[in-house]
């Protein structure tokens, strides 16, 4: 069931989203060669707690950490470890914050030092695909309009689309209805209504669409081991458009 948020719920989600955004900004300067994924995770968790919130992901269906950190060919759900980032890596960091029972959720991909042109291309166009999807958010449009916009943009830039994973509703649960796929047809799927909150999150690959789940049962990687990027915002459907809850 798709929920329409009340004014109070939206206010709490605005705070949760702001905390997620600020956490990304807090750890961004720390993302450099030699830092471990666990150090980034620990710093993010401390920051979220300092803002009066809790990490949404920690303990979620047994996930052990506060953030998901995925490097290079890892698409999503990377478990932070003592692994150290290297110059030329790209790393996506997915952060959720639970503020008084309401969630914000945003992932961003970052360059570590100097990356090659292929990775720059992947990151640039995955981020742009996110905003192509967000542009479709307004009352009367459909979830399929978002997916169509992301898919069309990805196809026009020859990027693989991860189809088994998708965006989702957000509220007092981290994942709610509706599913928000990164592909689709115009005018299909649930209609967007004022007060709905959804996470839009393109996961695009330099190679094929195909993915595989690693032996830890969490981390998802590209089957061809080519790099993947992930960009996500939590977005509120407003009276005449949208409001990004996890941005400035």
Secondary structure, DSSP 4 states (H G I P E B T S, - for coil): -PPPPPHHHHHHHHHHHHHHHHHHHHHHTT-STT-BHHHHHHHHHHHHHHTT-EESSTTGGG--SSEEEEETTEEE-PBP-SPBP-TT-EEEEEEEEEETTEEEEEEEEEE-SS--HHHHHHHHHHHHHHHHHHTT-STT-BHHHHHHHHHHHHHHTT-EE--S--EEE-SSSSSEEEEE-S---TT-SSBP-TT-EEEE--EEESS-S-EEE-TTSS-EEETT---EEE--EEEEE-SSSEEETT--
